[in-house]
């Protein structure tokens, strides 16, 4: 279990599909990418951008959204997002940081 921004209880978590691996979310903003220092890091995956996307919690509304910042896009529930696009996340959404039909299990949470 990875922990990010450890202060107080986590406001959310990412659960890897087909696995018990979880990432607890403490920081208001969680950066996903290949670069060192990302909250959720995929250093070996060349299809993941340096800073691929961010998951942000809006303190006032309680809403959580994902903003894509990648070259190859991010998929949520099989809908592709493009750079600068944002999507409000719901409990149970499946996020594909990398999606190729031949190996869809690569980096899904």
MOPAC internal coordinates of N, CA, C and O (Angstrom, degrees):
PM7 1SCF
backbone

  N    0.0000 0     0.00 0     0.00 0    0    0    0
  C    1.4563 1     0.00 0     0.00 0    1    0    0
  C    1.5234 1   108.89 1     0.00 0    2    1    0
  O    1.2310 1   120.82 1   -56.57 1    3    2    1
  N    1.3332 1   116.05 1   123.43 1    3    2    1
  C    1.4578 1   120.44 1   179.04 1    5    3    2
  C    1.5190 1   108.50 1   -94.91 1    6    5    3
  O    1.2310 1   120.69 1   -35.64 1    7    6    5
  N    1.3130 1   116.29 1   144.36 1    7    6    5
  C    1.4647 1   120.44 1  -178.80 1    9    7    6
  C    1.5197 1   109.11 1  -124.47 1   10    9    7
  O    1.2310 1   120.35 1   -46.76 1   11   10    9
  N    1.3229 1   116.93 1   133.24 1   11   10    9
  C    1.4649 1   121.26 1  -177.03 1   13   11   10
  C    1.5196 1   111.44 1  -125.03 1   14   13   11
  O    1.2310 1   120.65 1   -54.16 1   15   14   13
  N    1.3225 1   116.36 1   125.84 1   15   14   13
  C    1.4636 1   122.08 1   174.70 1   17   15   14
  C    1.5086 1   113.51 1    72.01 1   18   17   15
  O    1.2310 1   120.13 1  -150.73 1   19   18   17
  N    1.3031 1   117.37 1    29.27 1   19   18   17
  C    1.4591 1   125.97 1  -170.62 1   21   19   18
  C    1.5312 1   116.53 1   -41.95 1   22   21   19
  O    1.2310 1   120.11 1   -93.48 1   23   22   21
  N    1.3149 1   117.40 1    86.52 1   23   22   21
  C    1.4593 1   120.99 1   172.33 1   25   23   22
  C    1.5282 1   108.12 1  -148.92 1   26   25   23
  O    1.2310 1   121.49 1   -62.85 1   27   26   25
  N    1.3196 1   114.75 1   117.15 1   27   26   25
  C    1.4601 1   119.45 1  -176.75 1   29   27   26
  C    1.5240 1   110.76 1    72.24 1   30   29   27
  O    1.2310 1   121.05 1     4.14 1   31   30   29
  N    1.3269 1   115.60 1  -175.86 1   31   30   29
  C    1.4652 1   118.69 1  -178.89 1   33   31   30
  C    1.5350 1   110.92 1   -71.95 1   34   33   31
  O    1.2310 1   119.97 1   -28.10 1   35   34   33
  N    1.3363 1   117.66 1   151.90 1   35   34   33
  C    1.4626 1   119.25 1   178.01 1   37   35   34
  C    1.5222 1   110.13 1   -67.79 1   38   37   35
  O    1.2310 1   120.45 1   -32.94 1   39   38   37
  N    1.3323 1   116.74 1   147.06 1   39   38   37
  C    1.4644 1   119.91 1   177.64 1   41   39   38
  C    1.5278 1   111.19 1   -92.33 1   42   41   39
  O    1.2310 1   120.87 1   168.04 1   43   42   41
  N    1.3178 1   115.95 1   -11.96 1   43   42   41
  C    1.4607 1   118.76 1   179.19 1   45   43   42
  C    1.5044 1   110.93 1  -169.99 1   46   45   43
  O    1.2310 1   121.13 1    -3.60 1   47   46   45
  N    1.3261 1   115.45 1   176.40 1   47   46   45
  C    1.4659 1   119.05 1   176.26 1   49   47   46
  C    1.5180 1   109.68 1  -151.91 1   50   49   47
  O    1.2310 1   122.02 1   -27.33 1   51   50   49
  N    1.3328 1   113.73 1   152.67 1   51   50   49
  C    1.4488 1   121.94 1   172.76 1   53   51   50
  C    1.5220 1   106.21 1  -105.70 1   54   53   51
  O    1.2310 1   120.49 1   -44.21 1   55   54   53
  N    1.3217 1   116.67 1   135.79 1   55   54   53
  C    1.4596 1   121.25 1   179.35 1   57   55   54
  C    1.5150 1   107.47 1  -119.25 1   58   57   55
  O    1.2310 1   120.69 1   -54.31 1   59   58   57
  N    1.3183 1   116.29 1   125.69 1   59   58   57
  C    1.4595 1   119.58 1  -178.70 1   61   59   58
  C    1.5278 1   109.40 1   -68.90 1   62   61   59
  O    1.2310 1   120.73 1   -46.58 1   63   62   61
  N    1.3312 1   116.21 1   133.42 1   63   62   61
  C    1.4579 1   121.52 1  -179.76 1   65   63   62
  C    1.5309 1   108.97 1   -62.98 1   66   65   63
  O    1.2310 1   120.55 1   -40.85 1   67   66   65
  N    1.3361 1   116.55 1   139.15 1   67   66   65
  C    1.4638 1   123.02 1   179.53 1   69   67   66
  C    1.5247 1   112.94 1    59.73 1   70   69   67
  O    1.2310 1   120.27 1  -146.79 1   71   70   69
  N    1.3108 1   117.10 1    33.21 1   71   70   69
  C    1.4578 1   120.70 1  -179.31 1   73   71   70
  C    1.5290 1   107.56 1  -160.12 1   74   73   71
  O    1.2310 1   120.92 1   -15.01 1   75   74   73
  N    1.3301 1   115.84 1   164.99 1   75   74   73
  C    1.4713 1   117.64 1   177.33 1   77   75   74
  C    1.5252 1   109.89 1   -99.73 1   78   77   75
  O    1.2310 1   120.17 1  -174.71 1   79   78   77
  N    1.3303 1   117.28 1     5.29 1   79   78   77
  C    1.4666 1   121.27 1  -178.85 1   81   79   78
  C    1.5242 1   109.96 1   -66.34 1   82   81   79
  O    1.2310 1   120.45 1   -52.43 1   83   82   81
  N    1.3247 1   116.75 1   127.57 1   83   82   81
  C    1.4628 1   120.51 1   178.55 1   85   83   82
  C    1.5208 1   110.66 1  -126.93 1   86   85   83
  O    1.2310 1   121.29 1   -26.14 1   87   86   85
  N    1.3134 1   115.14 1   153.86 1   87   86   85
  C    1.4566 1   122.41 1   174.23 1   89   87   86
  C    1.5235 1   106.07 1  -123.32 1   90   89   87
  O    1.2310 1   120.31 1   -63.07 1   91   90   89
  N    1.3324 1   117.02 1   116.93 1   91   90   89
  C    1.4638 1   121.05 1   179.33 1   93   91   90
  C    1.5170 1   109.28 1   -83.52 1   94   93   91
  O    1.2310 1   120.65 1   -39.52 1   95   94   93
  N    1.3288 1   116.36 1   140.48 1   95   94   93
  C    1.4602 1   121.68 1  -178.18 1   97   95   94
  C    1.5229 1   110.37 1  -108.59 1   98   97   95
  O    1.2310 1   121.18 1   -62.03 1   99   98   97
  N    1.3273 1   115.35 1   117.97 1   99   98   97
  C    1.4661 1   121.81 1   177.49 1  101   99   98
  C    1.5223 1   110.90 1  -112.46 1  102  101   99
  O    1.2310 1   120.43 1   139.62 1  103  102  101
  N    1.3315 1   116.79 1   -40.38 1  103  102  101
  C    1.4715 1   121.48 1  -177.95 1  105  103  102
  C    1.5153 1   109.92 1   -70.37 1  106  105  103
  O    1.2310 1   121.09 1   -31.39 1  107  106  105
  N    1.3366 1   115.51 1   148.61 1  107  106  105
  C    1.4612 1   120.49 1   177.67 1  109  107  106
  C    1.5284 1   110.80 1   -62.32 1  110  109  107
  O    1.2310 1   121.23 1   152.93 1  111  110  109
  N    1.3348 1   115.25 1   -27.07 1  111  110  109
  C    1.4594 1   120.42 1  -178.54 1  113  111  110
  C    1.5273 1   109.22 1  -130.45 1  114  113  111
  O    1.2310 1   120.37 1   -50.89 1  115  114  113
  N    1.3115 1   116.89 1   129.11 1  115  114  113
  C    1.4651 1   122.38 1  -179.56 1  117  115  114
  C    1.5270 1   108.37 1  -120.18 1  118  117  115
  O    1.2310 1   120.64 1   -62.04 1  119  118  117
  N    1.3384 1   116.38 1   117.96 1  119  118  117
  C    1.4667 1   121.13 1  -179.90 1  121  119  118
  C    1.5264 1   109.06 1   -94.13 1  122  121  119
  O    1.2310 1   121.08 1   -48.36 1  123  122  121
  N    1.3333 1   115.53 1   131.64 1  123  122  121
  C    1.4590 1   122.51 1   176.97 1  125  123  122
  C    1.5216 1   107.24 1  -110.88 1  126  125  123
  O    1.2310 1   120.11 1   -47.57 1  127  126  125
  N    1.3377 1   117.39 1   132.43 1  127  126  125
  C    1.4533 1   118.60 1   178.57 1  129  127  126
  C    1.5051 1   113.79 1   177.61 1  130  129  127
  O    1.2310 1   121.08 1     8.93 1  131  130  129
  N    1.3280 1   115.55 1  -171.07 1  131  130  129
  C    1.4565 1   122.25 1  -178.31 1  133  131  130
  C    1.5303 1   111.69 1   -92.88 1  134  133  131
  O    1.2310 1   120.97 1   156.09 1  135  134  133
  N    1.3509 1   115.75 1   -23.91 1  135  134  133
  C    1.4632 1   121.18 1  -175.77 1  137  135  134
  C    1.5254 1   112.45 1   -67.31 1  138  137  135
  O    1.2310 1   120.88 1   -33.29 1  139  138  137
  N    1.3333 1   115.92 1   146.71 1  139  138  137
  C    1.4677 1   120.96 1   172.88 1  141  139  138
  C    1.5182 1   108.24 1   -58.96 1  142  141  139
  O    1.2310 1   120.65 1   -37.89 1  143  142  141
  N    1.3219 1   116.37 1   142.11 1  143  142  141
  C    1.4520 1   119.44 1   177.63 1  145  143  142
  C    1.5146 1   113.88 1    95.08 1  146  145  143
  O    1.2310 1   120.02 1   170.16 1  147  146  145
  N    1.3307 1   117.56 1    -9.84 1  147  146  145
  C    1.4731 1   119.50 1   174.69 1  149  147  146
  C    1.5266 1   108.21 1   -68.31 1  150  149  147
  O    1.2310 1   120.64 1   -32.15 1  151  150  149
  N    1.3323 1   116.38 1   147.85 1  151  150  149
  C    1.4655 1   120.44 1   179.23 1  153  151  150
  C    1.5231 1   110.28 1   -63.00 1  154  153  151
  O    1.2310 1   120.83 1   137.94 1  155  154  153
  N    1.3327 1   116.01 1   -42.06 1  155  154  153
  C    1.4590 1   121.78 1   176.61 1  157  155  154
  C    1.5192 1   105.85 1  -121.79 1  158  157  155
  O    1.2310 1   120.97 1   -67.70 1  159  158  157
  N    1.3360 1   115.76 1   112.30 1  159  158  157
  C    1.4629 1   120.94 1  -168.32 1  161  159  158
  C    1.5266 1   112.18 1  -115.58 1  162  161  159
  O    1.2310 1   121.07 1   -47.48 1  163  162  161
  N    1.3321 1   115.55 1   132.52 1  163  162  161
  C    1.4635 1   122.61 1   174.97 1  165  163  162
  C    1.5310 1   107.22 1  -120.17 1  166  165  163
  O    1.2310 1   119.73 1  -107.76 1  167  166  165
  N    1.3432 1   118.11 1    72.24 1  167  166  165
  C    1.4670 1   120.99 1  -170.74 1  169  167  166
  C    1.5219 1   114.96 1   -63.02 1  170  169  167
  O    1.2310 1   119.88 1   153.45 1  171  170  169
  N    1.3313 1   117.83 1   -26.55 1  171  170  169
  C    1.4646 1   120.09 1  -174.95 1  173  171  170
  C    1.5246 1   113.26 1   -93.47 1  174  173  171
  O    1.2310 1   120.10 1   172.86 1  175  174  173
  N    1.3222 1   117.42 1    -7.14 1  175  174  173
  C    1.4623 1   119.11 1  -173.92 1  177  175  174
  C    1.5167 1   111.57 1   -96.22 1  178  177  175
  O    1.2310 1   120.73 1   -73.19 1  179  178  177
  N    1.3268 1   116.20 1   106.81 1  179  178  177
  C    1.4702 1   121.51 1  -176.06 1  181  179  178
  C    1.5290 1   112.83 1   -68.63 1  182  181  179
  O    1.2310 1   119.76 1   164.62 1  183  182  181
  N    1.3302 1   118.07 1   -15.38 1  183  182  181
  C    1.4673 1   120.26 1   178.79 1  185  183  182
  C    1.5242 1   112.30 1   -83.08 1  186  185  183
  O    1.2310 1   120.95 1   169.29 1  187  186  185
  N    1.3291 1   115.79 1   -10.71 1  187  186  185
  C    1.4668 1   120.83 1   176.69 1  189  187  186
  C    1.5241 1   107.23 1   -92.47 1  190  189  187
  O    1.2310 1   120.16 1   -50.44 1  191  190  189
  N    1.3315 1   117.30 1   129.56 1  191  190  189
  C    1.4663 1   121.31 1   179.50 1  193  191  190
  C    1.5267 1   110.50 1   -69.91 1  194  193  191
  O    1.2310 1   120.66 1   -18.52 1  195  194  193
  N    1.3452 1   116.34 1   161.48 1  195  194  193
  C    1.4686 1   121.40 1   177.46 1  197  195  194
  C    1.5155 1   110.58 1   -50.33 1  198  197  195
  O    1.2310 1   120.80 1   126.56 1  199  198  197
  N    1.3246 1   116.08 1   -53.44 1  199  198  197
  C    1.4715 1   122.01 1   169.61 1  201  199  198
  C    1.5187 1   105.28 1  -120.76 1  202  201  199
  O    1.2310 1   120.89 1   -79.76 1  203  202  201
  N    1.3229 1   115.91 1   100.24 1  203  202  201
  C    1.4607 1   122.39 1  -169.09 1  205  203  202
  C    1.5380 1   112.42 1   -80.55 1  206  205  203
  O    1.2310 1   121.43 1   131.34 1  207  206  205
  N    1.3220 1   114.86 1   -48.66 1  207  206  205
  C    1.4710 1   119.14 1   178.73 1  209  207  206
  C    1.5193 1   108.02 1  -161.54 1  210  209  207
  O    1.2310 1   121.26 1   -10.84 1  211  210  209
  N    1.3197 1   115.20 1   169.16 1  211  210  209
  C    1.4615 1   118.35 1   174.28 1  213  211  210
  C    1.5132 1   109.33 1  -132.17 1  214  213  211
  O    1.2310 1   121.64 1   -33.47 1  215  214  213
  N    1.3282 1   114.47 1   146.53 1  215  214  213
  C    1.4596 1   122.35 1   176.79 1  217  215  214
  C    1.5129 1   105.44 1  -110.89 1  218  217  215
  O    1.2310 1   120.95 1   -58.04 1  219  218  217
  N    1.3234 1   115.80 1   121.96 1  219  218  217
  C    1.4648 1   121.39 1  -172.43 1  221  219  218
  C    1.5227 1   110.25 1  -123.24 1  222  221  219
  O    1.2310 1   121.10 1   -43.67 1  223  222  221
  N    1.3258 1   115.50 1   136.33 1  223  222  221
  C    1.4638 1   120.25 1   174.01 1  225  223  222
  C    1.5199 1   108.69 1  -104.54 1  226  225  223
  O    1.2310 1   120.64 1   -55.15 1  227  226  225
  N    1.3205 1   116.37 1   124.85 1  227  226  225
  C    1.4593 1   121.92 1   176.55 1  229  227  226
  C    1.5210 1   107.83 1   -84.86 1  230  229  227
  O    1.2310 1   121.02 1   -67.46 1  231  230  229
  N    1.3264 1   115.65 1   112.54 1  231  230  229
  C    1.4688 1   120.61 1  -175.38 1  233  231  230
  C    1.5261 1   112.84 1   -60.19 1  234  233  231
  O    1.2310 1   120.05 1   141.86 1  235  234  233
  N    1.3251 1   117.50 1   -38.14 1  235  234  233
  C    1.4688 1   119.00 1  -175.09 1  237  235  234
  C    1.5234 1   112.74 1   -76.13 1  238  237  235
  O    1.2310 1   119.71 1   137.98 1  239  238  237
  N    1.3331 1   118.17 1   -42.02 1  239  238  237
  C    1.4689 1   119.98 1  -177.14 1  241  239  238
  C    1.5228 1   112.06 1   -92.19 1  242  241  239
  O    1.2310 1   120.43 1   158.37 1  243  242  241
  N    1.3407 1   116.79 1   -21.63 1  243  242  241
  C    1.4575 1   119.78 1  -175.92 1  245  243  242
  C    1.5226 1   112.80 1    82.82 1  246  245  243
  O    1.2310 1   120.46 1   176.07 1  247  246  245
  N    1.3356 1   116.72 1    -3.93 1  247  246  245
  C    1.4599 1   120.15 1  -179.74 1  249  247  246
  C    1.5191 1   110.56 1   -73.08 1  250  249  247
  O    1.2310 1   121.12 1   -30.00 1  251  250  249
  N    1.3186 1   115.47 1   150.00 1  251  250  249
  C    1.4599 1   121.95 1   176.99 1  253  251  250
  C    1.5144 1   107.01 1  -121.71 1  254  253  251
  O    1.2310 1   120.63 1   -48.63 1  255  254  253
  N    1.3291 1   116.39 1   131.37 1  255  254  253
  C    1.4510 1   117.73 1   178.06 1  257  255  254
  C    1.5089 1   111.24 1  -133.75 1  258  257  255
  O    1.2310 1   121.79 1   -20.26 1  259  258  257
  N    1.3301 1   114.18 1   159.74 1  259  258  257
  C    1.4504 1   121.57 1   176.74 1  261  259  258
  C    1.5190 1   107.45 1  -111.68 1  262  261  259
  O    1.2310 1   120.72 1   -48.12 1  263  262  261
  N    1.3329 1   116.23 1   131.88 1  263  262  261
  C    1.4575 1   121.13 1   175.29 1  265  263  262
  C    1.5171 1   108.14 1  -113.78 1  266  265  263
  O    1.2310 1   120.49 1   -57.42 1  267  266  265
  N    1.3221 1   116.67 1   122.58 1  267  266  265
  C    1.4622 1   121.00 1   179.53 1  269  267  266
  C    1.5223 1   109.45 1   -79.31 1  270  269  267
  O    1.2310 1   120.32 1   -44.70 1  271  270  269
  N    1.3343 1   117.00 1   135.30 1  271  270  269
  C    1.4677 1   121.83 1   178.16 1  273  271  270
  C    1.5291 1   109.38 1  -130.53 1  274  273  271
  O    1.2310 1   120.65 1  -162.85 1  275  274  273
  N    1.3379 1   116.37 1    17.15 1  275  274  273
  C    1.4569 1   120.96 1  -168.50 1  277  275  274
  C    1.5223 1   114.19 1   -95.76 1  278  277  275
  O    1.2310 1   121.69 1    -9.61 1  279  278  277
  N    1.3270 1   114.38 1   170.39 1  279  278  277
  C    1.4552 1   122.14 1   174.27 1  281  279  278
  C    1.5225 1   109.82 1   -84.05 1  282  281  279
  O    1.2310 1   120.44 1   137.53 1  283  282  281
  N    1.3397 1   116.77 1   -42.47 1  283  282  281
  C    1.4682 1   121.31 1  -174.11 1  285  283  282
  C    1.5169 1   114.81 1   -93.37 1  286  285  283
  O    1.2310 1   119.94 1   174.95 1  287  286  285
  N    1.3135 1   117.72 1    -5.05 1  287  286  285
  C    1.4594 1   120.17 1   178.81 1  289  287  286
  C    1.5281 1   112.86 1    88.58 1  290  289  287
  O    1.2310 1   121.48 1   -12.96 1  291  290  289
  N    1.3142 1   114.76 1   167.04 1  291  290  289
  C    1.4592 1   124.22 1   178.38 1  293  291  290
  C    1.5166 1   105.84 1  -130.29 1  294  293  291
  O    1.2310 1   120.17 1   -36.41 1  295  294  293
  N    1.3273 1   117.28 1   143.59 1  295  294  293
  C    1.4631 1   119.75 1   177.83 1  297  295  294
  C    1.5210 1   109.76 1  -112.63 1  298  297  295
  O    1.2310 1   121.21 1   -42.90 1  299  298  297
  N    1.3285 1   115.29 1   137.10 1  299  298  297
  C    1.4620 1   120.89 1   174.29 1  301  299  298
  C    1.5174 1   106.65 1  -122.73 1  302  301  299
  O    1.2310 1   120.91 1   -60.28 1  303  302  301
  N    1.3338 1   115.87 1   119.72 1  303  302  301
  C    1.4742 1   120.76 1  -178.27 1  305  303  302
  C    1.5267 1   111.56 1    50.63 1  306  305  303
  O    1.2310 1   120.58 1  -137.70 1  307  306  305
  N    1.3129 1   116.50 1    42.30 1  307  306  305
  C    1.4611 1   123.72 1   177.34 1  309  307  306
  C    1.5331 1   114.66 1    71.94 1  310  309  307
  O    1.2310 1   119.52 1  -170.19 1  311  310  309
  N    1.3221 1   118.52 1     9.81 1  311  310  309
  C    1.4729 1   121.67 1   173.50 1  313  311  310
  C    1.5150 1   108.14 1  -104.32 1  314  313  311
  O    1.2310 1   120.81 1   -54.13 1  315  314  313
  N    1.3332 1   116.05 1   125.87 1  315  314  313
  C    1.4647 1   119.73 1  -176.45 1  317  315  314
  C    1.5282 1   111.22 1   -81.32 1  318  317  315
  O    1.2310 1   121.42 1   -45.55 1  319  318  317
  N    1.3121 1   114.88 1   134.45 1  319  318  317
  C    1.4608 1   122.07 1   174.13 1  321  319  318
  C    1.5188 1   107.85 1  -105.48 1  322  321  319
  O    1.2310 1   120.92 1   -28.11 1  323  322  321
  N    1.3106 1   115.85 1   151.89 1  323  322  321
  C    1.4583 1   120.03 1   178.22 1  325  323  322
  C    1.5255 1   109.71 1  -118.23 1  326  325  323
  O    1.2310 1   121.34 1   -12.35 1  327  326  325
  N    1.3259 1   115.04 1   167.65 1  327  326  325
  C    1.4644 1   122.25 1  -176.74 1  329  327  326
  C    1.5281 1   111.62 1   -46.74 1  330  329  327
  O    1.2310 1   120.96 1   -44.09 1  331  330  329
  N    1.3140 1   115.77 1   135.91 1  331  330  329
  C    1.4714 1   125.19 1   178.66 1  333  331  330
  C    1.5341 1   113.66 1    75.34 1  334  333  331
  O    1.2310 1   119.94 1   175.33 1  335  334  333
  N    1.3405 1   117.73 1    -4.67 1  335  334  333
  C    1.4634 1   119.84 1   179.05 1  337  335  334
  C    1.5245 1   109.05 1   -80.01 1  338  337  335
  O    1.2310 1   120.26 1   -35.55 1  339  338  337
  N    1.3302 1   117.11 1   144.45 1  339  338  337
  C    1.4632 1   121.03 1   176.50 1  341  339  338
  C    1.5249 1   109.43 1  -120.23 1  342  341  339
  O    1.2310 1   121.44 1   -26.02 1  343  342  341
  N    1.3145 1   114.85 1   153.98 1  343  342  341
  C    1.4646 1   121.26 1  -178.29 1  345  343  342
  C    1.5226 1   108.11 1  -144.00 1  346  345  343
  O    1.2310 1   120.18 1   -51.49 1  347  346  345
  N    1.3327 1   117.26 1   128.51 1  347  346  345
  C    1.4700 1   120.52 1   176.97 1  349  347  346
  C    1.5227 1   107.48 1   -74.02 1  350  349  347
  O    1.2310 1   120.67 1   -53.51 1  351  350  349
  N    1.3232 1   116.32 1   126.49 1  351  350  349
  C    1.4602 1   121.57 1  -178.52 1  353  351  350
  C    1.5268 1   111.23 1   -86.89 1  354  353  351
  O    1.2310 1   121.79 1   -35.15 1  355  354  353
  N    1.3209 1   114.18 1   144.85 1  355  354  353
  C    1.4661 1   121.96 1   175.05 1  357  355  354
  C    1.5183 1   107.33 1  -117.55 1  358  357  355
  O    1.2310 1   120.59 1   -24.27 1  359  358  357
  N    1.3252 1   116.47 1   155.73 1  359  358  357
  C    1.4512 1   120.79 1   176.00 1  361  359  358
  C    1.5305 1   108.76 1   -57.41 1  362  361  359
  O    1.2310 1   120.49 1   -49.18 1  363  362  361
  N    1.3261 1   116.67 1   130.82 1  363  362  361
  C    1.4645 1   120.02 1   177.90 1  365  363  362
  C    1.5142 1   114.81 1    94.91 1  366  365  363
  O    1.2310 1   119.70 1   173.90 1  367  366  365
  N    1.3430 1   118.19 1    -6.10 1  367  366  365
  C    1.4695 1   119.93 1   176.81 1  369  367  366
  C    1.5259 1   109.71 1   -60.55 1  370  369  367
  O    1.2310 1   120.56 1   -35.95 1  371  370  369
  N    1.3306 1   116.53 1   144.05 1  371  370  369
  C    1.4644 1   121.23 1   175.68 1  373  371  370
  C    1.5219 1   107.57 1  -105.39 1  374  373  371
  O    1.2310 1   120.96 1   -57.91 1  375  374  373
  N    1.3297 1   115.76 1   122.09 1  375  374  373
  C    1.4665 1   121.92 1  -178.47 1  377  375  374
  C    1.5245 1   108.27 1  -107.81 1  378  377  375
  O    1.2310 1   120.99 1   -53.62 1  379  378  377
  N    1.3261 1   115.71 1   126.38 1  379  378  377
  C    1.4624 1   121.09 1   174.98 1  381  379  378
  C    1.5255 1   107.03 1  -107.27 1  382  381  379
  O    1.2310 1   120.26 1   -68.04 1  383  382  381
  N    1.3380 1   117.12 1   111.96 1  383  382  381
  C    1.4605 1   120.25 1   176.41 1  385  383  382
  C    1.5231 1   108.96 1   -77.24 1  386  385  383
  O    1.2310 1   121.00 1   150.71 1  387  386  385
  N    1.3296 1   115.70 1   -29.29 1  387  386  385
  C    1.4636 1   122.37 1   174.41 1  389  387  386
  C    1.5080 1   105.45 1  -133.87 1  390  389  387
  O    1.2310 1   120.04 1   -48.42 1  391  390  389
  N    1.3137 1   117.52 1   131.58 1  391  390  389
  C    1.4474 1   118.26 1   176.20 1  393  391  390
  C    1.5130 1   110.50 1  -137.23 1  394  393  391
  O    1.2310 1   121.73 1   -63.05 1  395  394  393
  N    1.3229 1   114.29 1   116.95 1  395  394  393
  C    1.4579 1   120.81 1   171.01 1  397  395  394
  C    1.5108 1   105.52 1  -132.65 1  398  397  395
  O    1.2310 1   120.29 1   -47.63 1  399  398  397
  N    1.3138 1   117.06 1   132.37 1  399  398  397
  C    1.4632 1   120.44 1  -175.24 1  401  399  398
  C    1.5257 1   112.56 1   -53.88 1  402  401  399
  O    1.2310 1   120.14 1   147.65 1  403  402  401
  N    1.3220 1   117.34 1   -32.35 1  403  402  401
  C    1.4634 1   120.56 1  -176.83 1  405  403  402
  C    1.5249 1   112.73 1   -70.74 1  406  405  403
  O    1.2310 1   120.28 1   151.72 1  407  406  405
  N    1.3314 1   117.07 1   -28.28 1  407  406  405
  C    1.4653 1   119.27 1  -178.16 1  409  407  406
  C    1.5275 1   111.42 1  -144.94 1  410  409  407
  O    1.2310 1   120.39 1  -114.39 1  411  410  409
  N    1.3341 1   116.86 1    65.61 1  411  410  409
  C    1.4702 1   119.89 1  -173.87 1  413  411  410
  C    1.5201 1   114.55 1   -67.68 1  414  413  411
  O    1.2310 1   119.75 1   167.94 1  415  414  413
  N    1.3241 1   118.08 1   -12.06 1  415  414  413
  C    1.4696 1   119.09 1  -176.52 1  417  415  414
  C    1.5189 1   113.20 1   -82.42 1  418  417  415
  O    1.2310 1   119.34 1   179.15 1  419  418  417
  N    1.3107 1   118.87 1    -0.85 1  419  418  417
  C    1.4549 1   121.58 1  -172.46 1  421  419  418
  C    1.5221 1   115.69 1   -53.00 1  422  421  419
  O    1.2310 1   119.58 1   122.66 1  423  422  421
  N    1.2954 1   118.40 1   -57.34 1  423  422  421
  C    1.4662 1   119.58 1  -172.41 1  425  423  422
  C    1.5207 1   110.97 1  -144.59 1  426  425  423
  O    1.2310 1   120.36 1  -117.98 1  427  426  425
  N    1.3156 1   116.92 1    62.02 1  427  426  425
  C    1.4652 1   119.72 1  -178.48 1  429  427  426
  C    1.5182 1   109.92 1  -107.79 1  430  429  427
  O    1.2310 1   120.79 1   -39.38 1  431  430  429
  N    1.3096 1   116.10 1   140.62 1  431  430  429
  C    1.4632 1   121.36 1   173.60 1  433  431  430
  C    1.5033 1   108.57 1  -133.79 1  434  433  431
  O    1.2310 1   120.10 1   180.00 1  435  434  433

